[in-house]
Amino acid sequence: MDLEKAIAQFFNEKGEIQLAPQLTLAGLSELMYQGDLQTGGGERHCLRFWDYSESRAGVAVDYNRTEINTRIKSVAARLQQVAKIGDRVAILAGNSPEYLFAFIGALYAGMVPVPLYDPNEPGHGEHLKAVLADSTPTVVLTNKHAAGAVREHFADTPSRERPRILAVDSLPDSLAESYVNPSTTLQGQQLMASATTMPIDQTAFLQYTSGSTRTPAGVVLTNRSILTNVLQIFTAVQLKMPLRLVTWLPLHHDMGIILAVFVILLGLPMEMMNPRDFVQQPSRWVKQISRRSEDDIHTYAVVPNFALEMAVRYGTPEEGSDARFDNIDGIIIGSEPVSESAVNNFVEAFTPFGLEPTALRPSYGLAEASLLVSTPQTQERPLINYFDRDKLADGEAVEVEKGSEKAVSFASNGQVVRPQAMTIVDPETKDEIVDGLVGEIWTNGGNTAAGYLDRPEETAETFGQTLGERLAEGSRVADAPDTGWLATGDLGVIVDGQLYITGRLKDLVIIAGRNHYPQDIEATVQEASEHVRADSVAAFAVPGDDVEKLVVLLERADDAETTGDAEAVEAVRAAVSSIHGVTPDEIRVLAPNEIARSSSGKIARRVNQRNYLAENA
């Protein structure tokens, strides 16, 4: 199948996306699969999962196009036996082929998947309970590996309230023969007749927030929002064929599940492993993204910032190695702020082996916009710029020379993916502001989610904003609607056509009337002492008698001794005071992994802040 030609049919002459009202994710998947069958693509290899549970070298578990489709329909057929169209189906498992079969199988059955994680994962029990209570799934899909923990999780739940638990790798392939397209069933026809929206605008799945800042909220993603963003990604990233995706991202995370499902639905090859297996040995991922001797496939990967540092530290090929990375066309970096050191270190380590620096693409997105909002779309990447710290605190991005006393570095996140509108507004007046001023990022487009599950007030506040006054000259969104704007809650600035993310609107540390970005302070702490563990700092403000006070939590480096804590604290205090003009009220040194993190592994500032306040109440 000519994939580029297939994708082109969804765009009109003006570059606008046009989707049929009956189209769903499952429908697109089956359309692509049947097209592949007609051109003899059923036996084409599409999925390789690296299983490191029994071997340090890993065991490759492979599936071709037809085997994947069979497993998906087996899951869908079993769901049709035990649940009804529209029911919610939670997925509780670690990264595995079964996870993908479960997710897409629920779509094929006309049900709503809720991607979660293996209950064996430590530290997320309360989050999991909250999500399950909010989503009320009828069925839980898992695999043999996680089934015991899943059943134990529901052991105290009364039997009448307990969802049906199915291990998808226990289902026989023969079930696929009994699968029925839900739209052709009596229930499907009745629902269609009574529906107020067409299939394209109905719920595809629920993506829950990590819970790092509040009680988990279910983002309602529709077929339209996902399909739109998939098409936006395809064109903005300028994907080259043939391609393969290499990923270890957790599948319960929006970035992980949407990209993995995206390539499975389109029949593109993918290599996948468990996040834990990457963290334990980052060289595994490095090996997988490298060129094979016969490999002319364009390779793509999507990672958070910390993965670059880990790959450099533990995966750089030895001098003289024949490893090659000139096959890599795109490494999209997202999920957390992108640091100058991580980008530069990765480029320095891997360009001697053929990596093109332009392959690195710091990008910005959020679940409320389905996934991607902006990514570099010029050859000027990765671009690092430097702004005056004091001016930035006043809401203005003024460029300064690298290395100057007040310089703070930011990675550009490129340009908005089209067709989608994006601008910067004053969060108080909601008016569009000029380039160079810091404000809240607002977006508008078909990729926007429908809202939060059963939270009308929060939905209106986040998804139902009306844009105020537009710029008289040079408006970025002159042709966009007045209503239906997504207020992202993220602060950003546009300079020379490049978007820079400067922080979270509600994460700002405001002391004595001055704004301080917590990630900026955290970077200073990180650099102040080798005693500080990489990517393991949380900075936040707490109420004081007259003004807010700054608290810094840091984890001790893995090879550091407690005897060095006091010296590290003084080094951190001096650095923060000198660079930011604010003295931390308290600096705590913790053991590795003691700082609270979200389910996706990011530092959860507000959870740490809440825990700190509770301890000191």
Secondary structure, 3 states (H helix, E strand, C coil): CCHHHHHHCCECCCCCECCCCCCCHHHHHHHHHHHHHHCCCCCCEEEEEEECCCCCCCEEEEEEHHHHHHHHHHHHHHHHHHCCCCCEEEECCCCCHHHHHHHHHHHHCCCEEEECCCCCCCCCHHHHHHHHHHHCCCEEEECHHHHHHHHHHCCCCCHHHCCEEEEHHHCCHHHHHHCCCHHHCHHHHHHHHHCCCCHHHCEEEEEECCCCCCCCCEEEEEHHHHHHHHHHHHHHCCCCCCEEEEECCCCCCHHHHHHHHHHHHHCCCEEECCHHHHHHCCHHHHHHHCCCCCCCCEEEEEECHHHHHHHHHHHCCCCCCCCCCCCEEEEEECCCCCCHHHHHHHHHHHHHHCCCHHHEEECEECHHHCCEEEECCCCCCCCEEEEEHHHHHCCECCECCCCCCCEEEEEECCEECCCCEEEEECCCCCCECCCCECEEEEEECCCCCCEECCCHHHHHHHHCECCCCCCCCCCCCCCCCCCCEEEEEEEEEEECCEEEEEEECCCCEEECCEEECHHHHHHHHHHHCCCEEEEEEEEEEECCCCCCEEEEEEEECCCCCHHHHHHHHHHHHHHHHHHHCCCCCEEEEECCCCCCECCCCCECHHHHHHHHHHHCC
